[in-house]
Amino acid sequence: MTYLLPAPTARPASAPKTAYLIASGDLRESANVGGWPVQAAMEADVIAALADLGWTVIRAHDVDPATGHGFISSQRMGLEVFKNIPTDAPLIVAEAVWQYSHHVLAGLRTHEGPILTVANFAGDWPGLVGLLGLNAGLTKMDKPYATIWSVDFTDDWFKAGLKEWTETGVITHDASHVRALPTLPDSPEKQLGEALAAQLLADKAIIGVFDEGCMGMYNAIFDDELLNHTGIYKERLSQSALYAEMLEVTDAEADAAYDWLIDAGMTFVYGEDAATELTREQVQWQLKMYIAALRISDDFGLDAVGIQYQQGLKDLVPASDLAEGILNSTERPPVFSRDGQRELFAGRAFPHFNEADEGVAVDALVTDRVWTAMGLVPDNTLHDVRWGEDYDGQFVWVYEISGSVPASHLGGWQNAQGWRQGHVFFPAGGATINGVSKPGEVVLSRVFIADGILQADIFRASVIELPEEETERRKQATNPEWPIAHVVLHGVSRDQFMARHKANHAQLVYAPDAETADKALIAKAAMFAGMGIQVNLVGDVTV
Ligand SMILES: C[C@H](O)[C@@H](O)[C@@H](O)C(=O)CO
């Protein structure tokens, strides 16, 4: 018997001083088309910088005349593109937009040549967010890569880094700001963190995930075999069930939640045209989602919940952000059981992890428990690490999540404005919780997978106030409909942060003052460590 054996795919041979370039994109064609001009300009800059070093760049996939953009827009397309790349060729992944990492991770996993990820340090599209998400995915996969970024690709730091990559396949970054958590001296905070960890390990907790794997964020999927050792288990839920539950919520119940928000001072910027403007009907669906999410959380005895939204639900109902920000707020409209007899999770925030990011789930749950036990307001949120620039001699980050923060971060519901989500990302609209995060002392963190284990980076920062014109400039330079925080990291430079951070998100929680923030950080670090998570202190941290 003879069988017809598949012939191995013929790939081109690599050539000296020649790199291939690919660009991972969004699944939403509106975002790919919108972001393409910025991507094309960035790629030209990168190619010019390599030409100065005597290198040639071959783009491994063309601009598609049908769509008008040159992004890899699905995992399948990624597989096809990789068939045209020599397995040992130097490979550049260039990103000026938010991208779905899984479009390219399959190809990158088996690529044998040196890999460089590069982004423009710019705010107009979430390219830095995309870069950080991709790097975190590669880190989780244990795949070596080099990474770099630049405002205009002409600065000496960028040029030196690029040269190093062409010569060695790596780029060395300064990691002197990171240290392992030392043995903590005994303190009430250490004891609290350890006791909370022991309780979690013994009694266990459940995070409810409405559809895992949002927007290609491989880094945000935590394998059960790693997660369960921390005491946390997943309840896998379907967004279809959430939608079905939303249909059961009455208008009167959603109206009551709306009236609560209005009484608390929230305002909404309404228009007429639902295709591009916010309508009361969109908000009604968002409030039904809020109520439905809490009812399902009650049904399953959840300790935290995450809604993916961005695939599936985005074509069905308005954005999840309003519901998410309300859930993460201690002060929120009451929600009752279906029979109206019991108020659900009364008097407390219910931790929600946006974009079903399971690193955020672990962090939100821990933060909620530590801050609550210390008598502090536990309201916490993820932010996209979006961009930043110097202001008045210090680097001020733009932390900006795509739609929601707890209202307390804005100083209260009276400072929260519902703006319509942009139609490029959110066709069905819905209100954001827009505003400017109040100045104050914060603890930042990120739980991530590296070296095959769960790790947590934990660091201190201040949210500062900037003049109104500067805030407005930063909002207009990014997405003005999204809430912004002006973040100054303690003892961490821009490039140290970019090189080290292994996620597109960072978790942020306030403390009333610096001393309390330092103490709460210790309790949080002790709890993470007690859960078996490797803790790293980043920047100036007092322990
Ligand atoms: C709408 C956009 O895709 C955003 O959702 C994206 O930038 C992220 O939030 C990624 O974390």
Ligand as a Chemical Component Dictionary entry (heavy atoms), coordinates in Angstrom:
data_LIG
# 
_chem_comp.id                   LIG 
_chem_comp.type                 NON-POLYMER 
_chem_comp.pdbx_formal_charge   0 
_chem_comp.three_letter_code    LIG 
# 
loop_
_chem_comp_atom.comp_id 
_chem_comp_atom.atom_id 
_chem_comp_atom.alt_atom_id 
_chem_comp_atom.type_symbol 
_chem_comp_atom.charge 
_chem_comp_atom.model_Cartn_x 
_chem_comp_atom.model_Cartn_y 
_chem_comp_atom.model_Cartn_z 
_chem_comp_atom.pdbx_ordinal 
LIG C1 C1 C 0 -11.340 48.688 22.331 1  
LIG C2 C2 C 0 -9.907  48.292 22.317 2  
LIG O1 O1 O 0 -9.693  47.152 21.605 3  
LIG C3 C3 C 0 -9.458  48.080 23.690 4  
LIG O2 O2 O 0 -10.332 47.192 24.235 5  
LIG C4 C4 C 0 -8.076  47.578 23.820 6  
LIG O3 O3 O 0 -7.210  48.609 23.626 7  
LIG C5 C5 C 0 -7.878  47.042 25.184 8  
LIG O4 O4 O 0 -8.527  47.457 26.105 9  
LIG C6 C6 C 0 -6.870  46.006 25.388 10 
LIG O5 O5 O 0 -6.632  45.768 26.712 11 
# 
loop_
_chem_comp_bond.comp_id 
_chem_comp_bond.atom_id_1 
_chem_comp_bond.atom_id_2 
_chem_comp_bond.value_order 
_chem_comp_bond.pdbx_ordinal 
LIG C1 C2 SING 1  
LIG C2 O1 SING 2  
LIG C2 C3 SING 3  
LIG C3 O2 SING 4  
LIG C3 C4 SING 5  
LIG C4 O3 SING 6  
LIG C4 C5 SING 7  
LIG C5 O4 DOUB 8  
LIG C5 C6 SING 9  
LIG C6 O5 SING 10 
# 
